[in-house]
């Protein structure tokens, strides 16, 4: 997909504050953070949304969640939230699957 902003970030055509990268995933800070720590985990392979996933994506999805946990701990979070918006009706704005990982504020701990 040539017009996907996340694919452009993977190709380094668009800058991002990258906090982790390996062969499968790229992790970068959200440009509109909703908490003290807020980053996105994306696979380097373009998949539009969780709605497109099936059993063949189990390993990738599991790796993304564990990566989120590990990076949250590295960023000093003792607890955190994850969010996956799926489809336009689910609030997805960028149609490349991604997991939001965020936390660090006292207000979220009280909700």
N, C-alpha and C positions, 0 to 999 in steps of 0.2 A: 504494500500500500504506500503510494508515494506522498500522499498528503497527511499522513499520520504524524502528529507532532512528537509522539513518543518514539516512533521509528527514527525520526530525524535526530532526536536526542541520542538514541543508541548509536547512530552513525557519526555522532559528534558534529552534525550540521547545525545544531542549535545548542548553545551552552546550557549547562545545568550544574548545580553544585552536587557533584557525584560523591556519595559517601561509601559506596561499595560497588565492585564490579567483578564478575567472573565470566566464564564462557556462556552461561545460561541467563544470567540476570544482571540488571542494572538497578541501583538504588540511588535516589537523589531526593534532596529536600523539596518539599512542596513550595511552590511560589506564593501560595496564599495559605500559610499555616493557620490551623485552628487551635493550636496548643504550643507549648514551649518546644516540644519535639514533634515534628510532623514530617515523615518521609514517605515516599512511594516506592514500592517494589514492582518492577515490571519484568516480564520475560523478554529476552531479546528477539524472540520469534513473535511475529504479529499474530495475536489472537484477539478478536474484536471484544469479547466479553465473556463472563462466566456462563452466559447463556449458550455459548458455542462449545463449551467443554463437555467431555464425556469421560468414560473410564480410561481412555488413553492419556488423559491429562492428570490422572491422580498423582503420579510421582512429582510432576512439576508443581502442582498446587500444594502438596505437602512440603516440598522444599521451600516454597515461597513463605509459608507460614512459619516454618522453623527459622528461616533467615530473619523474618520479622522479629521473632522472639529474641534471637541472638543479638541483633543490632539494637533493639530496644534496651536490652541490658547493657550493652556497650555505651549507650547514650545516657546511662544512669537511671533508667526507668525501672522502678520496682513493680509497677503495674502499667498497663497500657491498653489501648483499644485498637482494634483492627476494623476496617470497613472496606467492603467491595460493593461499589455501585454497579448494577447490572442492567443495561438497556436504558433507553431514554426515560422510560417511565420509572426506572429505579434511580434516577438522578445522575446517570453516567454522562459525563460531558466529553471526555476523551475516549474514543472507541478503540482502545487497546487495553486489554485486561490489566488491572493494577490493584494492589492492596495498599490502602492507607494505613500507616501505623502512627499513632499519636498518643501523647500523654505528657504529664509533667506539671499540670496545674492542679491546684487544690480543688477548684470548682468541679472538675470532672469526678474527683474522688467522692464527692458528696452526692452525686446524682444517683 
